[in-house]
Amino acid sequence: MLPKPRTRAAWASWADDLYNLRSEVAHDQVWRAQAQGADAPVRVLPVGDPAVPLGKRAAEPRGLSEASRRRRALADQVANSLADQPTIDPWRAGTDVLAQQVLPARLGDDPAMRQPFVDAAAVVERGGPGVLRVVPGDGGVVLRVHGPSWSLVFRVSPIVNAIVVFVDATSRYGWRVEDDTESRELIQEAVTRVVAEAARYGWGGDKYARPVTPVA
């Protein structure tokens, strides 16, 4: 026999309250761990943090070359596409921008393509307008980092995949990094360090900026 509708509604409300309570406890534990510099079971990324732009691109720095502007715009476009793509494997049924403007490559093919993985964490650590962008969507959470002559985009949630590099020398295309045994350690370290630096802007991080409630 099914419970009466009112009973079901009360149970659902209780279950929601219990879930919210457990989530608050988990977040509090992560917050305290990050605030104390300890290893946390998860990283809280700055989704919704005013210091990190989400839906719109930050103002471009002055003095950019045409190639740099084109490269940065394409990186943001691909980041949006990856965040909106609701499948773990966007290359199987990707959007036009992924199919037409992202080509496969290996890091060993061009030394310039290795540089983003060497420098990305330090670039995020130094910060600056528009350097880091966190893009949430149906496809997960995507990080985009702009360097001086390169951009790096990768999906971090639900899993790390679709790592794409952009360089000024080939600003009309992005390069999807293929599985490269020789460069795997470099890629994994770079992704881990970028996520850790981005988490410093998230709740509990030492760079976290509490949102200011607008005055009516």
N, C-alpha and C positions, 0 to 999 in steps of 0.2 A: 504494500500500500504506500502510495506516495504521500509525503507530508503535505500539509496544507500550504497554500501559497505564502501565507504570512510567515510560517515556520521556515520555509525555504529562504525567504527574503532575509529573515533574521540570521540564519546560518551563513548566508553569503556575506552579510555585513560583518559578522564575527570573523569569518575567514579572511576578508579583506583587511580588517583591523590587525589580525595576527600577522599577516604577510607584511603590512606596513611597519609594524613594530620590529619584526625580524630584520627588515631592510634597514631601518634606522640604526639598529644595533650593529649590523654589519658595516654600515657606512661609518659609524662612530669609531669602530675598531680600526678601519682602514685610515681614517683621518688621523687618529692618534699615532698610528705606526708611521705614516708619512711625515707627520709634524715632528716626530722624534728622530727622523732619518733612518728608521729601521725598514727592513724589507717588508712590504705589504703583500698579501695574497693577490690583490688586483691593483691596477693603476686607475686612479680617477682622472680622466681627461677633461680638459676645460670646455666641455660642451655648454654653451650658454654664458661663458665668461666674457665680460665686455672687453677684456684686454686681448681677446683672440677672436677675430671676425669669423662669422659663420656664413650666413646666407649671401653676403656681398663682399666683394673684394675691397681691400684697403686702398687708400690713395697711393698711386705709384710714386716712387722716389724720383727726384729730378735728375735729368741728365741720362736717362736710359736710352740706349740705342734702339733702333727699330727692331732689331733681332731680339733684344732682351724683352721688349714689350710684347712681341709676338709669342715668345717662349713662355713668359709668365701667364699670358692670357690663355694659352693652350693648356698649361698645367692646371689652371683653375677649372677650365672646361672639363678636362678629363677627371679631375677630382670630383666634380659634381656628378658626372656620368657614373663613376664607380659607386658613389654613395647612393645614387638613385636606382642602380641595377639590383633587383631583388634576388639575384642568384649568386651562389658562391663562385661560380665559374663564368665570369662575364665574357670570356673569349669564345664560349660555345654559342652564345646568343647575345653578342654585345650590341651596343648602340653604334650609330654611324661614326661618331667621333673616335670610338675605339677601333672599329674595323678599318677606317680610312686613314687615321692620323697617328696610329701607334704601330710600330714595327718591332719584330723580335730582334734581340741582340744579346751578345755576351759581353761582360765587362772587359774581358781580355782583348776585345776587338779594337778598343780605343781607350787610351789612358785617361782621356778627359771624362769618360763615363765612370771611372772609379772615384774621381775626386769628390762627387757629392756624398758618397758613402764614408769617405774619410772626414769630411768637414761638417756634415749635416748637424750632428749633435752640438758642436761648438757654435754653429750659427744660431740654433734655437736657444742655446744657453745665453748668448749675447743679447738676443731679442731684437726688437725694433718693429716699427709699423709694418704689418703685412708679412713678416717673415714666416710666421706659423699660422696655419689655418686648419681648423678642425671642422670636418663636414659630416654631419650625421644624416642618415636617410634610410630608406627601406632596405638598402643593400648593406648597411652596417655603418661603421665610422671610418672615415678616410682622413689621413694626415697629408698636408701639403706644406713643403718647406721651400722657400725661395732663397737661393744663394746668389752671389754676385754675377755668375754667368751660367747658372744651372738651376734646375728645380727638381725636387724629388717628391713623388706621390706614391702612397701605398695604403691599402686597406688594412686596418689593424683589428677590426672586429667585423664579423664573428671569428675570422681567422686572418692571419697575415698572408696576404696574397696580392697579386696584380701590382707588382713593383715596377714603376715607370719612371724613367729618367728623361729630362729635357735639358738640352744644352744650346747655347746661342749659335754654335756653328751649324746646327741643323734645326733651326727654330720652328720650321713648319711641321716637324714630326716629333713624336715622343718615341722612346725606346723601351719596350717591355723587356725586363731582364729575365732571360731564360735561366733554367736550373743550371748553374755553373759550379761544378764541384770545386774548382780551384778558388772561386770567389765566395763560396757559401759562408765561410766563417766571417769574412768581411761584411757581407750583407746582413747576417744575423746580428752581429755586434752593432752595426749602424742602426738597424731597426730598433733594437733593444734600448740603445742609448737615446735615440730620438724620442721614443715613447716615454722614457724616464724623465727627460728634460721637459717634455710637454706636460707631464703629470705635475710638474712643479707649479704650473698655472692652475691646476685643478684644485678642487676642494681638499684642504689639508696640506697642500704644497706650500713651500716657503714664498712663492710668488703669487699666491692666490689673492685676488682682489675681490672682496665681498661686493656684490652688486649694490648700487645705491638706489634706493626707492625714490622714484621721481616725486617731487612735490606737486600736488594738484593745484 
